[in-house]
Amino acid sequence: MARRALGRRFGWLWAAYAASAAGTGLAFDALPLIAILVLHAGPAQVAALAAVGRAAGAVLALPLGPWVEFHRKRPVMVAMDLVRCAALLSVPAAFLLGRLGFAQLLVVAVVATAAEHAFRAAAGAYLKALVAPADLLVANARFEATTWTTTALGPPLGGAAIGLFGPMTTVLANAAGFLLSAAGIRAIGGREPRPARTGATRMRAADLLDGWRHLLSDPVLRPLFLNTVLVNGLVLAAAPPLAVLMLGPLGFAPWQYGLALAGPCLGGLLGARLAGPLVARFGRHRVLRAAGTLRVLWPVGLAFVGPGTSGLLLVVAVELALITCIGVYNPVLATTRLERTPTGLVARTLAAWSVTGGLVTAALTALCGLLAEAVGPRQAIAAAGLALLATPLLLPRARQSA
């Protein structure tokens, strides 16, 4: 399955995705790291940067789902890449002028998040139109493998670059990745028909809700939707307290922090390669339930991280187990979501999913940040890990996937 040819146009889309993912990998947690290392932000500010950026970006993206649905997807993807590139370039520009402040980091996070929501909605709809239904799992597994490969290689290199050349280096790399992605998407070529719209010619308020209606009415997508946004929110909410704990009291260098979180991403590559064979052998429902359950058993272990080599090894072990399970789960989930969504509703459904995930993650990140400020980052990490243990109750039952 891994060697199946999906055509030249998919090859360009995959190359564009790889360029963007490589830049993002190099700049892993770039804005929080800049807040910590340049602006000397504390746990509450770091959490606020993540939470406000995600929440405001998600709100700003609300009308973008219906707008993307009724426009050609490739021009939208190119535009969103260029918007993210410009927003990120403003950070080193302000730094060189001595005018970088926390407020600007918030604005950049909001703009980049809103553009990311629109890009994901357009990319999912474009992928469904580009790839045959039988090849969707192959395509999603390749994207997932690319994500984890670049995340494994990027943060250690980015951490080293920060140590050698300063904290703005990885932001420039991230901006360059989006620029290369835009060029790759333009190189796909071919004509993309303008989506036909029935009924009203202008966007209606009801269009904003169509994605959520579909997700909440589908017996398979509803539990997957609720489970996934909650799990992702809790996992991401623990990241700022973990960064503060490792880079602060535990005394790890940025490159050590990047290495501890990047190396285990090779497990995501392994998981993505296993997704197809596991589905072929055990069926999609069993794989979703098993991987969805296994992925939440490990993060509570991060609450016990200590200084030195043993602490790094603990983080590596926990992240490796978590990410391997996620690598299996994500492409199967993405394929199920595309297959169960009508073509004319894909962008709105993906936008609804993405916006909800952003808002839930923002709320949980803010709560985790306040908890870290009140009782300490270790206790906040433990609380998020314990909450994750209850999330398998939301996974689909056998009768729902029949």
C-alpha angles and dihedrals in degrees: 000000000000092000097048112129114235098181139262096285092054087047091060091046090051091048090051090049090049092052092051093045092049092054091046091049092053090049095046107163089350097155095047089046091051089048090052101039102033105026096029093229121182130224095278093050093046090050090046090053091055095039100044092042092053096041098045091041090052092049091048089051095053096097092039095077096066090038091054091046093063099041133072107275103218096059089048091052092049092048093050091050090052092047091053091046092053093045092052094046089059090067099063089038091057091043092055090050091050092241103107113132139168092257091061092051088054092051092048091049091051095048094044092048094050091049090048092054091051092045093051092049092050094043094052093050091046092049092052090053094044102047129055114249092247090057099049095096090049091051094046091047090053092051090047092049090049091051094053094041092054091042090053094050100032107061097051090048090043092049090050090048090052090052093048104034107017138264097293096063096085093046089058089049091051091051090049090052092056090048091052090046091055090051092050093050091050089051092060089084128183129103120289113202118230109253112255117235125204123204120004116030094211128064111268130204088245090062089067091061101042093090093052092046090056094046095047095044097049110089093214101038095046097066092037090052095049093044096046099048090048095047093046091047094052094045093050093042090063093053099081094049089047091051091049092047095048098040094039124034095011092050101223117162119238091253091053091050090049093047093050091054098036105048094061090056087083083074087064089056089052092047093050091052091049096048097083097045091045092052090048091052104036106019131250098273095054092047092050093049096044097044091039091055098041094050094065098050097079114049095077086070090070089073088072097055114135136183126286133018095327090056092051091049091051092053090047093051094048094045092046093055092043096047096045090057091045090051089059096041102047103059091044090050093047092050093048090050094051094044094051095047122082114241094246092053102045099099094047092047093049091045091051091049093046095045092048090049090050093050094045091047091048093052093046092045091052091047092048091048092052090048091050090050092049103042105007138276094270093059091047091053090050092050092052091047093051092049090053091061090070097052098086086073087075096056117110118273120229094258091055094059096046 
